[in-house]
Amino acid sequence: MILITGAAGYIGSHYALNFSEFGLDDIVIFDNLSTGHIDTIEKLQKINPKIQFIKGDLKNKDEISSVFKKFKIDSVIHFAALSQVGESVINPSLYYLNNVVGSINLLNSMVENNVLKIVFSSTAATYGEPKYTPIDENHPQNPINPYGNTKLMIEKIMDDYDKAYNLKSIRLRYFNVIGADEKTRIGEWHDPETHLVPNILKSVFNNSKEFKIFGDDYDTKDGTCIRDYVDVLDLADAHRLALEYLNKYNKTDVFNLGTQEGQSVKEIFNISQEIINQKVNFKVVEKRLGDPKILLANSSKAKEILNWQPKRTTFDSIKNAFKWEKVLNKN
Ligand code: UFG
């Protein structure tokens, strides 16, 4: 049985769905529902009635320890985290407690129960300002915000736990994740929403919410920031392959997950407008603090070693995200 933390959230829920659809259905989900949604869990359980759900908080060691006593867990996929860069700057204590202390409680519970395999959601934010592009896994890690710091700290803790306790981890460093389930059962659902694609799509349903482009005088092809947008379903595939790799080779490793293709904010806006098929109002505002002008993944390692190949185009991803946004707006 695998334990998935944070599967009520965006990326974790798509992984739980993917895992279930591959017929790999022995899952227990642990989530405190602080940013995730019980509706998402209920939908997952409808698709896969064998999913067990425990509402609990990683900050409470007893709550997570008891899961290992109750179920026979073989490995852990750890998504649970707070992930808003801006919020982490304003309230770092929340981030260190939730992400770092929470992960230590999880890792200690694993070691105590002799569960020694984990796939961990890390992030491109651990690299900080790119020194070169595209970014490979050997790029120096100098995060520029508390969120990135928390993820890097957890990576380092995992290294020490490998040496001391033989705990093996695969860290997946995500770039910009977009998209939704093709059948619109689940999708991206943050409150408040800060990400580019859902913010463009939401402005269609909420006329008072004009879409804002954060700066158009960057030193890039059209003046807006460039990112590497990867589909959430492709990302789910990568987690499944990472777990297979971990089970087969029992080896700690790290992989960037991106498409190696950079797209600007304006390009994403234009694709979205084409999909929405109506004019979307926007205005250019001040740059957002801490936004690097370009973040592009070199993810050839994941292709070579995990045999992972992103399949969806940005157009597909935004199309699915728009279908999901319509569902969200009906509720
Ligand atoms: N943007 C806008 N308007 C918006 C929202 C975003 O112009 O309403 C721009 C941003 O300035 C940025 C780009 O769109 O240039 C992408 O922004 P997102 O907020 O969608 O994503 P980020 O690149 O800021 O963040 C993502 C993840 C973080 C992670 C970070 C670094 O969401 O968790 O990549 O890897 F830390």
Boltz pocket constraint, residues with backbone or C-beta under 6 A from the ligand:
constraints:
  - pocket:
      binder: B
      contacts: [[A, 83], [A, 84], [A, 85], [A, 123], [A, 124], [A, 125], [A, 147], [A, 174], [A, 175], [A, 176], [A, 177], [A, 194], [A, 195], [A, 196], [A, 197], [A, 199], [A, 200], [A, 212], [A, 213], [A, 214], [A, 215], [A, 225], [A, 226], [A, 227], [A, 265], [A, 288], [A, 291], [A, 292], [A, 295]]
      max_distance: 6.0
